[in-house]
Structures are given as C-alpha cells and as structure tokens.
C-alpha cells in the first residue's frame, strides 16, 4: 500500500519560513521523481517543485530563489524548504511521486 504523508504546514507571517516533509512508504522511493504541487482556493493545482531520481530540480517561476526541494533516499522523505513566504503562497500543498501517487495535503497559510 502506497502512502505519502505530508507534515510541516501551518500559519506563518509574511517573510517567514516553513519546511514541509513528505514521508513515503510502499514504493521504491529512490526510483521515483518526487514533487510538490499546491492548490489555492478557487484556483487550479499547480506545480511548485520537482526533484528527479537523479536530483535534478525544477521550480515554478513564482517560487524560484525562495523555495528549495530536496530528498533523503535513506529516509524515503522529500522536503520543501520555503523561505520569504508571501500571502500568495497560501494553499494546500500536496506531495506526489511522479504524479502517480499523491498525499492528502498540508495547509500552508501566510498571513499577518
């Protein structure tokens, strides 16, 4: 049974930081590209960041220079370090394994 479990979301002030984690089980983690997408209220889900099994990274233009995706294959975990957060980053953030398996999502709210 495949499980992706996100954690680390919450409420943060503009300019603050959060680190999301996604722990995977039931898959051969190191073989998968892993990604983070997000969906804000009333908007379509969008790619935030992706890391291939070779550790090549891709970012949405809106988060370049502020967010960093990384992975620890020994822990079957992918991370999203989010710095300089803006109100427009408010969304539910979803972890995925090559867009074939998805987590339940974690809420990130950026507000003063």
Short mmCIF file of the C-alpha atoms (twelve columns), coordinates in Angstrom:
data_MODEL
# 
_entry.id   MODEL 
# 
loop_
_atom_site.group_PDB 
_atom_site.id 
_atom_site.type_symbol 
_atom_site.label_atom_id 
_atom_site.label_alt_id 
_atom_site.label_comp_id 
_atom_site.label_asym_id 
_atom_site.label_seq_id 
_atom_site.Cartn_x 
_atom_site.Cartn_y 
_atom_site.Cartn_z 
_atom_site.pdbx_PDB_model_num 
ATOM 1   C CA . UNK A 1   0.000   0.000  0.000   1 
ATOM 2   C CA . UNK A 2   1.450   3.324  -1.112  1 
ATOM 3   C CA . UNK A 3   1.365   6.140  1.403   1 
ATOM 4   C CA . UNK A 4   2.666   9.693  1.139   1 
ATOM 5   C CA . UNK A 5   2.276   11.620 4.380   1 
ATOM 6   C CA . UNK A 6   2.922   15.356 4.417   1 
ATOM 7   C CA . UNK A 7   3.743   17.387 7.510   1 
ATOM 8   C CA . UNK A 8   5.059   20.788 8.439   1 
ATOM 9   C CA . UNK A 9   2.301   23.073 7.251   1 
ATOM 10  C CA . UNK A 10  0.821   25.825 9.362   1 
ATOM 11  C CA . UNK A 11  0.294   29.534 9.781   1 
ATOM 12  C CA . UNK A 12  3.240   31.855 9.216   1 
ATOM 13  C CA . UNK A 13  3.672   35.591 8.818   1 
ATOM 14  C CA . UNK A 14  4.776   37.109 5.513   1 
ATOM 15  C CA . UNK A 15  8.536   36.836 5.177   1 
ATOM 16  C CA . UNK A 16  8.638   33.750 7.354   1 
ATOM 17  C CA . UNK A 17  9.748   30.198 6.629   1 
ATOM 18  C CA . UNK A 18  8.325   26.716 6.769   1 
ATOM 19  C CA . UNK A 19  9.739   23.306 5.963   1 
ATOM 20  C CA . UNK A 20  7.391   20.683 4.572   1 
ATOM 21  C CA . UNK A 21  8.202   16.994 4.752   1 
ATOM 22  C CA . UNK A 22  6.688   14.062 2.889   1 
ATOM 23  C CA . UNK A 23  7.391   10.545 4.110   1 
ATOM 24  C CA . UNK A 24  6.785   7.804  1.563   1 
ATOM 25  C CA . UNK A 25  6.129   4.117  2.049   1 
ATOM 26  C CA . UNK A 26  5.107   1.277  -0.224  1 
ATOM 27  C CA . UNK A 27  7.202   2.497  -3.165  1 
ATOM 28  C CA . UNK A 28  10.797  2.097  -4.269  1 
ATOM 29  C CA . UNK A 29  11.419  5.698  -3.289  1 
ATOM 30  C CA . UNK A 30  14.825  6.252  -4.879  1 
ATOM 31  C CA . UNK A 31  13.460  5.309  -8.310  1 
ATOM 32  C CA . UNK A 32  10.779  7.998  -8.296  1 
ATOM 33  C CA . UNK A 33  10.832  11.638 -9.114  1 
ATOM 34  C CA . UNK A 34  9.149   13.481 -6.261  1 
ATOM 35  C CA . UNK A 35  7.245   16.711 -6.382  1 
ATOM 36  C CA . UNK A 36  5.225   19.289 -4.559  1 
ATOM 37  C CA . UNK A 37  2.127   20.846 -6.058  1 
ATOM 38  C CA . UNK A 38  -0.244  23.320 -4.460  1 
ATOM 39  C CA . UNK A 39  -3.829  24.384 -4.814  1 
ATOM 40  C CA . UNK A 40  -5.186  27.694 -3.601  1 
ATOM 41  C CA . UNK A 41  -8.930  28.277 -3.109  1 
ATOM 42  C CA . UNK A 42  -10.648 28.780 -6.444  1 
ATOM 43  C CA . UNK A 43  -7.502  28.010 -8.424  1 
ATOM 44  C CA . UNK A 44  -6.142  25.031 -10.294 1 
ATOM 45  C CA . UNK A 45  -3.490  22.818 -8.797  1 
ATOM 46  C CA . UNK A 46  -0.028  23.906 -9.933  1 
ATOM 47  C CA . UNK A 47  3.474   22.504 -9.846  1 
ATOM 48  C CA . UNK A 48  5.679   24.093 -7.191  1 
ATOM 49  C CA . UNK A 49  8.835   21.997 -7.403  1 
ATOM 50  C CA . UNK A 50  10.046  18.626 -8.609  1 
ATOM 51  C CA . UNK A 51  13.186  16.609 -7.987  1 
ATOM 52  C CA . UNK A 52  14.110  13.712 -10.231 1 
ATOM 53  C CA . UNK A 53  15.643  10.463 -9.059  1 
ATOM 54  C CA . UNK A 54  18.910  11.949 -10.301 1 
ATOM 55  C CA . UNK A 55  18.311  15.029 -8.103  1 
ATOM 56  C CA . UNK A 56  17.694  17.436 -10.961 1 
ATOM 57  C CA . UNK A 57  15.304  20.103 -9.712  1 
ATOM 58  C CA . UNK A 58  12.577  22.141 -11.377 1 
ATOM 59  C CA . UNK A 59  10.745  25.104 -9.834  1 
ATOM 60  C CA . UNK A 60  7.773   27.227 -10.709 1 
ATOM 61  C CA . UNK A 61  8.867   30.743 -11.617 1 
ATOM 62  C CA . UNK A 62  6.853   32.124 -8.703  1 
ATOM 63  C CA . UNK A 63  8.975   30.278 -6.121  1 
ATOM 64  C CA . UNK A 64  12.452  30.304 -7.691  1 
ATOM 65  C CA . UNK A 65  15.024  31.632 -5.284  1 
ATOM 66  C CA . UNK A 66  12.691  31.215 -2.302  1 
ATOM 67  C CA . UNK A 67  11.858  27.500 -2.187  1 
ATOM 68  C CA . UNK A 68  14.230  24.534 -2.198  1 
ATOM 69  C CA . UNK A 69  13.253  20.923 -2.789  1 
ATOM 70  C CA . UNK A 70  15.479  18.126 -1.543  1 
ATOM 71  C CA . UNK A 71  15.283  14.420 -0.850  1 
ATOM 72  C CA . UNK A 72  16.760  11.904 1.562   1 
ATOM 73  C CA . UNK A 73  16.558  8.466  -0.017  1 
ATOM 74  C CA . UNK A 74  17.711  6.791  3.193   1 
ATOM 75  C CA . UNK A 75  14.639  8.205  4.952   1 
ATOM 76  C CA . UNK A 76  12.235  7.908  1.984   1 
ATOM 77  C CA . UNK A 77  11.460  11.572 2.502   1 
ATOM 78  C CA . UNK A 78  11.226  14.642 0.311   1 
ATOM 79  C CA . UNK A 79  11.376  18.159 1.729   1 
ATOM 80  C CA . UNK A 80  10.301  21.612 0.635   1 
ATOM 81  C CA . UNK A 81  12.081  24.473 2.365   1 
ATOM 82  C CA . UNK A 82  10.019  27.620 1.896   1 
ATOM 83  C CA . UNK A 83  11.574  30.992 2.706   1 
ATOM 84  C CA . UNK A 84  10.398  34.568 2.245   1 
ATOM 85  C CA . UNK A 85  6.822   33.387 2.211   1 
ATOM 86  C CA . UNK A 86  4.157   35.601 0.684   1 
ATOM 87  C CA . UNK A 87  0.378   35.662 1.169   1 
ATOM 88  C CA . UNK A 88  0.013   34.320 -2.368  1 
ATOM 89  C CA . UNK A 89  1.809   31.148 -1.265  1 
ATOM 90  C CA . UNK A 90  -1.245  30.266 0.802   1 
ATOM 91  C CA . UNK A 91  -2.546  26.918 -0.443  1 
ATOM 92  C CA . UNK A 92  -2.841  23.237 0.296   1 
ATOM 93  C CA . UNK A 93  0.483   21.642 -0.603  1 
ATOM 94  C CA . UNK A 94  0.479   18.110 -1.982  1 
ATOM 95  C CA . UNK A 95  3.381   15.712 -2.250  1 
ATOM 96  C CA . UNK A 96  3.485   13.325 -5.203  1 
ATOM 97  C CA . UNK A 97  5.583   10.520 -6.599  1 
ATOM 98  C CA . UNK A 98  5.887   11.160 -10.330 1 
ATOM 99  C CA . UNK A 99  2.260   12.346 -10.223 1 
ATOM 100 C CA . UNK A 100 1.197   8.705  -9.868  1 
ATOM 101 C CA . UNK A 101 0.764   8.704  -6.103  1 
ATOM 102 C CA . UNK A 102 -0.410  11.616 -4.001  1 
ATOM 103 C CA . UNK A 103 -0.520  12.608 -0.376  1 
ATOM 104 C CA . UNK A 104 -3.507  14.089 1.427   1 
ATOM 105 C CA . UNK A 105 -2.064  17.588 1.521   1 
ATOM 106 C CA . UNK A 106 -0.984  20.026 4.200   1 
ATOM 107 C CA . UNK A 107 -2.315  23.557 4.618   1 
ATOM 108 C CA . UNK A 108 0.067   26.495 4.419   1 
ATOM 109 C CA . UNK A 109 -1.341  29.892 5.360   1 
ATOM 110 C CA . UNK A 110 0.730   33.053 5.057   1 
ATOM 111 C CA . UNK A 111 -0.937  35.921 6.854   1 
ATOM 112 C CA . UNK A 112 -0.232  38.650 9.350   1 
# 
